[in-house]
């Protein structure tokens, strides 16, 4: 069935090539199966390159200083091929593939850190809220130079992930390089990471919603948060959607999250290598917050799906984007299951409704707000009832000691403070 796709000259040449070694014949069969429309010159060039691969493979197999199994060599070759294309393409063994499926479902083991490769080192895209990495003070943009004292120079993402993952309760030491600081070590205890992707609370009459990552529970979690806030005794006058340090996740979740705040219009378009490979996602009618003011907070750790949400709502003038420029991951990956694992392959780039790609550029905020803390100036000359030594207690104040008050949150988070003020201002103007 295959041979009818080739002309006589090609078949003669291929017959000569079949007299080669078993490995070469296997490689040639692969050419025939997967490239039935190639020309004779293309076939010769492909065969030449595969012959080089065959030679290198055998050299490594027979002469490398340590014995390497066929499985190890093939997996490393596949990973090298894919990761040389871009930082987000990779080969996943069966074990890694299963772990990835757990990640998107909202529960997995490790440090709670999203990473990529950059300049030969491992770069932190963002730590995930309330995880060991987050609690240890790891920041988006940090570079990891050593893992337990071992340099990560030219280490693949898979190798780095394999080292960082381990039994819950065990400890790993990360050496961190942060701009303008000397490298320092951070000891982190591994744990089972259970991600509640959406959190919410009311802060000074403003609904604050934090999306940690886009997994299978995100849209339902967001709808539940909005419903609880809207049906409370004191409904919000507007909302802050916090996407800071959100590394992204599932494309369909970012689309459905954006749709929650829009009545119509394009959300994102996905374009592949061919002009005809275009897919457009559009909003359906139904803004769940009924046009109330919306501020979106982003920073350098906001990536991928977070940028889809921010870019779409910015282009439709539905939200004001505040914070600092986002990460700039504008590519789309698909997971292709294969025997004993899967391939994560970059197949397209996504574009905001205005037609802009944010790949390696990021989303520019409408209002730039640097990361800082409010410095509250104490007035040493104030005197209140509570200052009397024997002042009576207020028995109606039942606030939990563990519950952080809105004022304390805003004092520690300058960007959020500005966002809350912006919602109030827009609400008054409206």
Secondary structure as UniProt FT lines:
FT   HELIX           3..5
FT   HELIX           8..17
FT   TURN            18..19
FT   HELIX           22..34
FT   TURN            36..37
FT   HELIX           40..63
FT   HELIX           70..83
FT   TURN            84..85
FT   TURN            87..88
FT   STRAND          90..93
FT   HELIX           94..105
FT   STRAND          107..110
FT   STRAND          113..118
FT   TURN            119..120
FT   STRAND          121..127
FT   TURN            129..130
FT   HELIX           132..135
FT   TURN            136..137
FT   TURN            140..141
FT   STRAND          143..147
FT   TURN            148..149
FT   STRAND          150..151
FT   TURN            153..154
FT   HELIX           157..164
FT   TURN            168..169
FT   STRAND          171..177
FT   TURN            179..180
FT   STRAND          184..189
FT   STRAND          191..194
FT   STRAND          198..203
FT   TURN            204..205
FT   STRAND          206..211
FT   TURN            216..217
FT   HELIX           218..230
FT   STRAND          238..242
FT   TURN            244..245
FT   HELIX           251..259
FT   TURN            260..261
FT   STRAND          266..271
FT   TURN            275..276
FT   STRAND          278..282
FT   TURN            288..291
FT   STRAND          293..298
FT   TURN            300..301
FT   HELIX           305..315
FT   TURN            316..317
FT   STRAND          320..323
FT   STRAND          331..338
FT   TURN            339..340
FT   STRAND          341..351
FT   TURN            353..354
FT   TURN            359..361
FT   STRAND          367..368
FT   TURN            380..381
FT   HELIX           385..387
FT   TURN            389..390
FT   TURN            395..396
FT   TURN            401..402
FT   HELIX           406..412
FT   HELIX           414..429
//
